[in-house]
Amino acid sequence: MKSLRTFILFCSGAAPQLLKRCPTETSKYTGIGTSVLFTAIFAAVAAGYALSVIFNSLLIAIGFSVLWGGMIFNLDRFIVSSMRKSNVARKDFMIAIPRFIMAIVIALVVSKPLELKIFEKEINRKLDEKRTKEALVAKTSIAQSFPEVKQLEEKISVLKNEVTGKEAFRNKLQKEYDAERFGKKTSGTTGIAGIGTNAKKKEIQLDEAQKELSKISELNRVKIDELEKQLTVLSTKKATEFLKQKPGIDNYDGLAARIDALAVLTEESSAMNLVNLFLIFLFIIIETTPILVKLISQRGPYDELLEVHEHHYKNHRRELIAKSDHKTSQRLKNYSDYTITS
């Protein structure tokens, strides 16, 4: 427990020697250190998810996420530790402004991958819709590149319709012939049952229609088979061309595509847009919490000791510089006196 507290205080950027002399400040810097630590953890998780989408490799994602989390941790720790609390609120606020801007930028960067993870199901559905549209566009574009396919399909349709028309005419004659034989009165029959003169005439017409149908069916079947072979060749080419484009469509799942899908979803749904904004504000609050704590808190014993320590160091540095300057002056004076004597 003690080692954990020591580590959290280290995260806050506070000097442990000075903090031991003012234990009442421990809780404040524990809160600051915890905020810095959790921000780094969120950053690492967000980077891990984003990199897993980009590289599709768990090891690479873990490695880079640790580096990213460490960088954010170091940056946040620097932002907090570099702030000096004074007795002038305006001065403290002016000092905090660039740190606030930096913290907000970090929060926006960290929050985006986590937003993508939170809305992952909705984004996947939107990506599926996008892939379906892209596939349809690709097929339409490919079809326009093969106008022969439509021409062949039209020729096949004409040949089939010709056979269908002959078959319909044969069926019509068959019905009239059956009606004439069985004595069914219609506009084209006598209504007298049996094989009479009219029935024989209709039988002859039916036989001719059947022969014509068989002839046309045979001729058109040969033509249709030839056209369908050509159509199969062209369809194979179309399928091959689509297969070349399909990997690009299927792989439409990158980070930029997901960000674009999220933007579309937030535009389409006011509820999702509101939730998305709340998430962004949440991460901004988390990221700026250490700065806010230092900004709104009163100047404490730690700040006094830190100022004394830094002032003492400045004075010590000035003293060392003065001593060095004095020694240099003495050496130059001795050298000048030696030159004159010589």
C-alpha positions in Angstrom: 0.0 0.0 0.0 2.9 2.3 0.9 4.6 1.6 -2.4 1.4 2.3 -4.3 1.0 5.7 -2.6 4.6 6.5 -3.3 4.1 5.7 -7.0 0.9 7.8 -7.2 2.7 10.7 -5.6 5.4 10.2 -8.2 2.7 10.5 -10.8 1.7 13.9 -9.4 5.2 15.2 -10.1 5.6 16.4 -6.5 9.1 16.3 -4.9 8.9 13.5 -2.2 11.5 15.2 0.1 9.4 18.4 0.3 6.1 16.6 0.5 7.2 14.6 3.6 7.6 18.0 5.4 4.0 18.9 4.7 1.8 15.8 5.1 -1.4 17.8 4.9 -0.7 18.2 1.1 -0.5 14.4 0.6 -4.2 13.9 -0.2 -4.2 16.7 -2.8 -1.2 15.3 -4.7 -2.6 11.8 -4.4 -5.7 12.9 -6.3 -3.6 14.7 -8.9 -1.3 11.6 -9.3 -4.4 9.3 -9.6 -5.8 11.5 -12.4 -2.5 11.5 -14.3 -2.2 7.7 -13.9 -5.8 7.0 -15.1 -5.4 9.3 -18.0 -2.3 7.4 -19.1 -4.2 4.1 -18.8 -7.1 5.4 -20.9 -4.6 6.7 -23.5 -2.9 3.3 -23.6 -6.3 1.4 -24.0 -7.4 3.9 -26.7 -4.1 3.6 -28.6 -4.3 -0.2 -28.3 -7.7 -0.4 -29.9 -6.8 2.1 -32.7 -3.6 0.3 -33.5 -5.2 -3.1 -33.5 -7.6 -1.7 -36.2 -4.7 -0.3 -38.2 -2.2 -3.1 -38.0 -4.5 -6.1 -37.2 -1.8 -7.4 -34.9 -2.2 -7.8 -31.1 1.6 -7.7 -30.4 2.1 -4.5 -32.3 -1.0 -2.9 -30.7 0.2 -3.8 -27.2 3.7 -2.5 -27.8 2.7 0.8 -29.3 -0.1 1.3 -26.8 2.4 1.0 -23.9 4.7 3.6 -25.6 1.7 5.9 -26.2 0.5 5.6 -22.7 4.0 6.3 -21.3 4.3 9.4 -23.5 0.9 10.7 -22.4 1.8 9.9 -18.8 5.1 11.8 -19.1 3.4 14.7 -20.8 0.6 15.0 -18.2 3.2 14.7 -15.3 5.2 17.5 -16.9 2.1 19.7 -17.3 1.2 19.3 -13.7 4.7 19.5 -12.1 5.6 22.6 -14.2 2.7 24.6 -12.7 3.7 26.9 -9.8 1.1 28.2 -7.5 1.3 31.9 -6.7 -0.9 34.3 -4.6 -2.2 36.1 -7.7 -5.2 34.3 -9.3 -4.8 36.1 -12.6 -1.2 35.1 -13.0 -2.0 31.4 -12.1 -4.8 31.4 -14.7 -2.6 32.9 -17.5 0.0 30.3 -16.7 -2.6 27.5 -16.9 -4.1 28.5 -20.3 -1.5 26.9 -22.5 -1.6 23.8 -20.3 -5.4 23.7 -20.6 -5.1 23.8 -24.4 -2.6 21.0 -24.4 -4.7 18.9 -22.0 -7.8 19.4 -24.2 -5.9 18.3 -27.3 -4.7 15.2 -25.5 -8.3 14.5 -24.3 -9.7 14.7 -27.9 -7.0 12.4 -29.2 -7.5 9.9 -26.4 -11.3 9.9 -26.5 -11.7 9.2 -30.3 -10.6 5.5 -30.3 -12.6 4.9 -27.2 -15.7 6.4 -28.8 -15.1 4.1 -31.8 -15.0 1.1 -29.4 -18.2 2.2 -27.5 -20.2 2.6 -30.8 -18.5 -0.4 -32.4 -21.8 -2.3 -33.2 -23.4 0.7 -34.8 -20.3 1.5 -36.7 -20.0 -2.1 -38.0 -23.6 -1.9 -39.2 -22.9 1.4 -41.0 -19.7 -0.1 -42.5 -21.7 -3.1 -43.8 -24.2 -0.7 -45.5 -21.3 1.2 -47.0 -19.6 -2.0 -48.3 -23.0 -3.1 -49.8 -23.3 0.3 -51.6 -19.7 0.1 -52.8 -20.2 -3.4 -54.1 -23.4 -2.3 -56.0 -21.5 0.7 -57.5 -18.6 -1.6 -58.5 -21.0 -4.0 -60.2 -22.8 -1.2 -62.0 -19.5 0.3 -63.2 -18.3 -3.1 -64.4 -21.6 -3.8 -66.2 -21.2 -0.5 -68.0 -17.8 -1.7 -69.2 -19.4 -4.7 -70.8 -22.3 -3.4 -73.0 -22.2 -6.6 -75.0 -23.8 -8.5 -72.1 -27.0 -6.4 -72.4 -27.1 -6.9 -76.2 -26.7 -10.6 -75.9 -29.4 -10.8 -73.2 -31.8 -8.8 -75.5 -31.1 -11.2 -78.4 -31.7 -14.2 -76.2 -35.0 -12.6 -74.9 -36.1 -12.0 -78.5 -35.5 -15.6 -79.5 -37.3 -16.9 -76.4 -40.2 -14.6 -77.0 -40.5 -15.9 -80.6 -40.7 -19.5 -79.4 -43.2 -18.4 -76.7 -45.3 -16.7 -79.3 -45.3 -19.8 -81.6 -46.2 -22.0 -78.6 -49.1 -19.7 -77.6 -50.4 -19.9 -81.2 -50.2 -23.7 -81.2 -52.0 -23.9 -77.8 -54.7 -21.6 -79.2 -55.3 -23.9 -82.2 -55.2 -26.9 -79.8 -58.1 -25.5 -77.8 -60.1 -24.7 -80.9 -59.5 -28.2 -82.3 -60.6 -29.8 -79.0 -63.7 -27.6 -78.8 -64.6 -28.6 -82.4 -64.3 -32.3 -81.7 -66.3 -32.2 -78.5 -69.0 -29.9 -79.9 -68.3 -26.9 -77.7 -69.8 -23.8 -79.4 -67.4 -20.8 -79.7 -66.9 -18.0 -82.1 -64.5 -20.2 -84.1 -66.3 -23.6 -83.8 -69.5 -25.0 -85.2 -70.6 -26.7 -82.0 -71.2 -30.1 -83.7 -69.3 -32.9 -82.0 -67.2 -35.3 -84.0 -64.4 -35.1 -86.6 -66.1 -33.1 -89.3 -64.7 -30.8 -92.1 -64.0 -28.0 -89.7 -62.3 -30.3 -87.2 -60.1 -31.7 -90.0 -59.2 -28.2 -91.1 -58.3 -27.2 -87.5 -56.3 -30.4 -87.2 -54.2 -29.5 -90.3 -53.7 -26.0 -88.9 -52.6 -27.5 -85.6 -50.1 -29.9 -87.2 -48.6 -27.0 -89.2 -48.4 -24.9 -86.1 -46.7 -27.7 -84.2 -44.2 -28.2 -87.0 -43.5 -24.5 -87.1 -43.1 -24.5 -83.3 -40.7 -27.5 -83.4 -38.7 -25.8 -86.2 -38.4 -22.5 -84.5 -37.6 -24.1 -81.2 -34.8 -26.1 -82.7 -33.3 -23.2 -84.6 -33.6 -20.8 -81.7 -32.3 -23.3 -79.3 -29.0 -23.5 -81.3 -28.8 -19.7 -81.5 -29.6 -19.3 -77.8 -27.0 -21.9 -76.8 -24.4 -20.0 -78.9 -25.4 -16.7 -77.4 -25.4 -18.1 -73.8 -21.8 -19.4 -74.4 -20.8 -15.9 -75.3 -22.7 -14.5 -72.3 -21.0 -17.0 -70.0 -17.6 -15.9 -71.2 -18.5 -12.2 -70.6 -20.1 -13.0 -67.2 -16.8 -14.8 -66.2 -14.9 -11.7 -67.1 -17.3 -9.5 -65.1 -17.0 -11.8 -62.1 -13.2 -11.8 -62.4 -13.1 -8.0 -62.5 -15.4 -7.8 -59.5 -13.2 -10.2 -57.6 -10.3 -7.9 -58.2 -12.2 -5.0 -56.6 -13.8 -7.1 -53.8 -10.8 -7.2 -51.4 -10.7 -3.4 -51.4 -14.4 -3.3 -50.6 -14.2 -6.1 -48.0 -11.2 -4.3 -46.3 -13.2 -1.1 -45.9 -12.7 -1.3 -42.2 -9.8 1.0 -41.3 -9.5 3.7 -38.7 -10.5 6.5 -41.1 -13.5 4.5 -42.3 -14.7 4.0 -38.7 -14.2 7.7 -37.9 -16.2 8.6 -41.0 -18.9 6.1 -40.1 -19.1 7.6 -36.6 -19.5 11.1 -38.1 -22.3 9.9 -40.3 -24.1 8.2 -37.3 -23.8 11.4 -35.1 -25.3 13.4 -38.0 -28.2 10.9 -38.4 -29.0 10.5 -34.7 -29.2 13.4 -32.3 -29.2 10.9 -29.4 -25.8 9.5 -30.5 -24.5 12.9 -31.2 -25.4 13.9 -27.6 -23.8 10.8 -26.1 -20.7 11.4 -28.2 -20.4 15.0 -27.0 -20.8 13.8 -23.4 -18.0 11.3 -23.8 -15.7 14.0 -25.2 -16.5 16.3 -22.3 -15.9 13.5 -19.9 -12.4 12.9 -21.2 -11.7 16.6 -21.3 -12.7 16.8 -17.6 -10.5 13.8 -16.7 -7.5 15.2 -18.6 -7.8 18.7 -17.1 -8.7 17.6 -13.6 -5.0 17.7 -12.3 -4.7 21.3 -13.7 -8.0 22.3 -12.2 -7.1 20.9 -8.8 -3.9 22.9 -8.8 -5.6 26.0 -10.1 -8.5 26.2 -7.7 -6.7 24.9 -4.6 -5.2 27.4 -2.1 -1.5 27.9 -2.0 -0.3 25.4 0.5 2.8 24.5 2.6 4.3 22.5 -0.3 4.1 25.5 -2.6 5.9 27.6 0.0 8.6 25.0 0.5 9.0 24.6 -3.2 9.4 28.3 -3.7 12.0 28.5 -0.9 13.9 25.6 -2.4 14.0 27.0 -5.9 14.9 30.5 -4.5 17.7 29.0 -2.5 19.0 27.2 -5.7 18.8 30.5 -7.6 20.8 32.3 -4.9 23.3 29.5 -4.8 23.7 29.6 -8.5 24.3 33.4 -8.4 26.8 32.9 -5.7 28.7 30.3 -7.7 28.7 32.6 -10.7 29.9 35.5 -8.6 32.8 33.4 -7.2 33.8 32.2 -10.6 33.7 35.8 -12.0 35.9 36.9 -9.0 38.4 34.2 -9.5 38.6 35.0 -13.2 39.1 38.7 -12.5 41.9 37.8 -10.1 43.7 35.6 -12.6 43.4 38.3 -15.3 44.8 40.9 -12.9 47.7 38.7 -11.9 48.4 38.1 -15.6 48.3 41.8 -16.3 50.7 42.6 -13.5 53.1 39.9 -14.7 53.1 41.4 -18.2 53.8 44.9 -17.0 56.6 43.7 -14.7 58.2 41.8 -17.5 
